[in-house]
Amino acid sequence: MAEPRGVLLPAYVLVDESGSMAPYRGDLAGGVASLCEGLRAEPMLSAKLRLTVLGFSDDVQVRLAMSDMRSATSLPEVAIRGLTDYRAAFDDLLKRVPYDVQRLRGEGYKVHRPVVFFLSDGQPTDGGSWRGPHGTLTDKARTPTAPNIVACGIGDAQASTMVEVATRKEFAFVAKSGTDVGRAVAEFFHALTASLVATGQALNSGDPHLVVNRPDQFTMAIDEVG
């Protein structure tokens, strides 16, 4: 049997592209660009990662298909449209994550548990229907490739919702009251880049683990809901 080619971490960035984000489209685009450029600047660490960028509203659109950032040449583009449909987001991940893991294994890699970084500026417009696919996605008994989810809320997103979305309470954050949304978006991407770089370093060590940095101007959501 051939030796595995290495161990990879699939990382997904799922950003809210609903209409309320229209004033901050430039901040979103700038944040995505800074993430990609930050990972390209760390080729040894990027070798351990495969990055996917997704935009969600009424549906999910791929802004960057699963990529090795050492060889990716184009920057993702965001588009503002529609409502804030959390169900669409988790329906998509429920199909995408197991498929991607299987694909990487088929290419000869071992795979760490995937991680999803989720950013939303509003409450779900699909009511509570998102909880079904989210529950299946995060249940390791039903979905062995269940990802860790880090949830960050800005604008009108509520702390209690971010706690539900995140797979651990310490992975749920909300922007502090009064924080400019554009600044919060920038801080999200700054912390995301730092988290992935630090995680890449950990994967190269004898103690591989996920590193999650709290964005500046954010608090842990659990502190907000008691």
URMO-V643770 format. One record per residue. SS is DSSP state (h for helix, s for strand, l for the rest). PHI is phi in degrees with one decimal (NA if undefined). D_FIRST is the distance of its C-alpha to the first C-alpha in whole Angstrom. Layout:
SS,PHI,D_FIRST
SS,PHI,D_FIRST
This chain:
l,NA,0
l,-67.9,4
l,-69.9,7
l,-62.5,9
l,-73.8,12
l,148.9,14
s,-120.0,17
s,-117.0,19
s,-112.3,23
s,-75.5,24
s,-121.5,28
s,-118.0,31
s,-111.9,34
s,-115.2,36
s,-113.4,40
s,-72.6,43
l,-112.1,45
l,-69.1,48
h,-55.5,51
h,-67.1,52
h,-88.0,50
h,-53.4,52
h,-66.4,54
h,-117.0,51
h,-58.3,49
h,-62.9,49
h,-67.3,48
h,-61.9,45
h,-61.4,44
h,-65.1,45
h,-66.4,42
h,-63.2,39
h,-62.9,40
h,-66.0,40
h,-62.0,37
h,-62.3,35
h,-67.7,37
h,-64.6,36
h,-73.2,33
h,-62.3,33
l,-75.1,35
l,-124.4,32
h,-61.9,29
h,-66.3,27
h,-80.2,27
h,-61.7,27
l,-60.4,23
l,-92.1,22
s,-116.4,24
s,-130.7,25
s,-102.7,28
s,-126.3,30
s,-116.5,34
s,-125.1,35
s,-110.1,39
s,-126.3,41
l,-152.1,44
l,-71.7,45
l,-146.3,41
s,-116.1,38
s,-122.4,38
s,-80.2,35
s,-96.8,36
s,-147.4,33
s,-66.1,30
s,-45.9,27
s,-136.4,27
l,-86.8,25
l,-69.1,29
l,-69.0,28
l,-118.9,28
l,-68.1,31
l,-114.6,34
l,-112.6,36
l,-96.4,38
l,-64.6,38
l,-115.1,41
l,-101.8,43
l,-141.0,45
l,-91.1,48
l,-169.2,48
l,66.3,49
l,-103.4,49
l,-104.6,47
l,-93.8,44
h,-64.6,42
h,-60.9,41
h,-57.4,40
h,-63.3,38
h,-81.7,36
h,-59.8,35
h,-64.0,34
h,-63.3,31
h,-61.9,31
h,-89.3,29
h,-70.7,28
h,-62.9,26
h,-60.1,23
h,-62.2,23
h,-65.1,22
h,-63.0,20
h,-61.3,18
h,-61.8,18
h,-65.2,17
h,-63.9,14
h,-64.1,13
l,-85.9,14
l,98.3,11
l,-95.4,13
s,-88.0,14
s,-133.7,18
s,-73.2,21
s,-60.0,23
s,-62.2,25
s,-130.9,29
s,-117.4,32
s,-105.5,35
s,-110.9,38
s,-125.7,41
s,-141.3,44
l,-107.7,48
l,-155.0,49
l,-79.3,49
l,-62.5,47
l,-88.5,49
l,-96.9,47
l,67.2,49
l,-102.8,47
l,-66.5,44
h,-68.2,42
h,-65.2,41
h,-63.6,39
h,-64.3,36
h,-63.5,36
h,-63.0,36
h,-67.7,33
h,-59.4,31
h,-95.9,32
l,-88.7,31
l,-66.4,28
l,-71.9,28
l,-91.1,29
l,-128.5,27
l,-57.2,24
l,-92.2,23
l,-47.8,27
l,-84.7,28
s,-75.1,30
s,-122.1,34
s,-104.7,36
s,-115.0,39
s,-124.1,42
s,-108.6,46
l,-130.6,49
l,59.3,52
l,-90.6,53
l,-64.9,49
l,-95.2,50
h,-59.0,48
h,-62.5,48
h,-69.4,46
h,-63.6,44
h,-64.6,43
h,-68.0,42
h,-70.7,40
l,-67.2,38
l,-83.3,35
l,-138.2,37
h,-58.7,41
h,-77.1,40
h,-99.1,38
s,-113.2,41
s,-135.3,44
s,-135.5,47
s,-66.1,49
l,-63.6,53
l,-56.0,56
l,87.8,57
l,-70.0,54
l,-59.2,55
h,-62.7,52
h,-60.0,51
h,-65.6,51
h,-61.5,48
h,-61.1,46
h,-61.1,46
h,-66.9,45
h,-58.2,42
h,-69.8,40
h,-63.6,41
h,-67.4,40
h,-62.2,37
h,-60.8,36
h,-62.1,37
h,-64.0,34
h,-69.1,31
h,-63.7,32
h,-65.6,32
h,-66.0,29
h,-58.7,27
h,-63.8,29
h,-65.4,28
h,-68.1,24
l,-85.7,24
l,-98.1,26
l,-84.5,25
l,-130.5,26
l,-67.1,25
l,-159.5,27
l,-82.8,29
l,-108.3,33
l,-123.1,36
l,-94.8,39
l,-76.2,42
l,-63.7,44
l,-59.4,47
l,68.3,50
s,-117.6,48
s,-120.3,48
s,-65.2,46
h,-61.6,47
h,-62.3,47
h,-67.6,50
h,-82.2,52
h,-105.2,51
l,87.4,52
